[in-house]
Amino acid sequence: LDLTVTYDSELEHVISVVNEVGQGMAKDPLWKDQIIKPPQFLRVDDFADSAIVIKILGETKPLQQWDVTGELRKRIKIAFDKNNIEIPFPQRLIHQAKSA
């Protein structure tokens, strides 16, 4: 899973939250049987125009990756909201020239 965070995010805190969410999901009775290796922070994958791209990696049983990834996204969004970690969106600043 590739995920973006703002450049002003405290990266160590982001990593901690992502890993906590992955561990929590792997221990959840509803999900633990589908997860082989808990999702966790792997690396900073890219510096995009308006975001830092991080890669999260885990292992699931065959054909379970889609359901696990969807639940992981939901849990990360909730955890980021609680921890004031912002997921950026494209923004454009426009300056209007004064007419003569």
TIZAZA-458420 format. One record per residue (C-alpha): residue number from 1; x, y, z. Coordinates in steps of 0.001 Angstrom, whole numbers, plus 500000, padded with zeros to 6 digits. Layout:
# TIZAZA-458420
(NUM; (X; Y; Z))
...
This chain:
# TIZAZA-458420
(1; (500000; 500000; 500000))
(2; (501345; 503416; 499049))
(3; (500189; 506215; 501305))
(4; (500901; 509940; 501260))
(5; (501447; 512301; 504187))
(6; (502192; 516008; 504242))
(7; (505755; 517264; 504273))
(8; (505261; 518773; 507708))
(9; (504288; 515407; 509219))
(10; (506594; 514075; 511913))
(11; (507761; 510976; 510046))
(12; (508726; 508916; 513124))
(13; (505235; 509485; 514534))
(14; (503648; 508454; 511218))
(15; (505732; 505257; 511205))
(16; (504706; 504475; 514784))
(17; (500999; 504979; 514063))
(18; (501122; 502883; 510879))
(19; (502890; 500031; 512699))
(20; (500448; 500170; 515631))
(21; (497496; 499955; 513232))
(22; (499061; 496984; 511427))
(23; (499808; 495142; 514677))
(24; (496317; 495836; 515995))
(25; (494730; 494506; 512855))
(26; (496876; 491351; 512943))
(27; (495654; 490690; 516503))
(28; (491992; 491395; 515729))
(29; (489972; 488144; 515838))
(30; (488085; 489198; 512687))
(31; (491301; 489665; 510653))
(32; (494118; 487650; 512226))
(33; (493364; 484480; 510237))
(34; (493744; 486388; 506956))
(35; (497056; 488037; 507854))
(36; (500361; 486159; 507657))
(37; (502666; 489133; 508389))
(38; (501250; 492341; 509913))
(39; (501233; 495417; 507689))
(40; (504083; 497762; 508626))
(41; (506061; 500737; 507387))
(42; (508613; 499606; 504801))
(43; (510210; 502803; 503479))
(44; (509822; 506333; 502227))
(45; (509045; 505565; 498616))
(46; (509021; 509007; 497023))
(47; (508993; 512747; 497490))
(48; (506006; 513843; 495426))
(49; (504948; 517396; 494541))
(50; (502792; 517872; 497618))
(51; (503433; 514779; 499737))
(52; (505819; 512200; 501102))
(53; (504902; 508764; 499762))
(54; (505395; 505891; 502197))
(55; (505140; 502202; 501408))
(56; (503388; 499812; 503792))
(57; (503886; 496089; 503356))
(58; (502373; 492978; 504916))
(59; (501440; 489473; 503862))
(60; (497995; 487919; 503608))
(61; (496598; 484578; 502734))
(62; (495947; 484166; 498987))
(63; (493197; 486402; 497583))
(64; (492679; 488169; 500924))
(65; (494886; 491172; 500118))
(66; (492007; 493284; 498794))
(67; (489834; 492917; 501889))
(68; (492782; 493369; 504251))
(69; (494028; 496440; 502386))
(70; (490579; 498035; 502422))
(71; (490254; 497520; 506175))
(72; (493816; 498760; 506678))
(73; (493046; 501976; 504777))
(74; (489982; 502561; 506955))
(75; (491911; 501993; 510175))
(76; (494808; 504183; 509084))
(77; (492426; 507033; 508215))
(78; (490795; 506784; 511651))
(79; (494198; 506613; 513390))
(80; (495562; 509543; 511364))
(81; (492512; 511642; 512274))
(82; (493034; 510867; 515976))
(83; (496746; 511708; 515735))
(84; (496380; 514851; 513607))
(85; (498310; 513333; 510708))
(86; (497193; 514892; 507467))
(87; (496723; 513037; 504196))
(88; (497393; 515731; 501586))
(89; (495347; 516595; 498572))
(90; (496498; 518477; 495480))
(91; (496350; 522227; 495914))
(92; (496995; 525027; 493485))
(93; (497651; 528651; 494317))
(94; (496437; 531067; 491661))
(95; (497482; 534731; 491458))
(96; (495328; 537081; 489456))
(97; (497078; 539933; 487694))
(98; (495548; 543358; 488056))
(99; (494076; 544717; 484832))
(100; (495554; 547916; 483445))
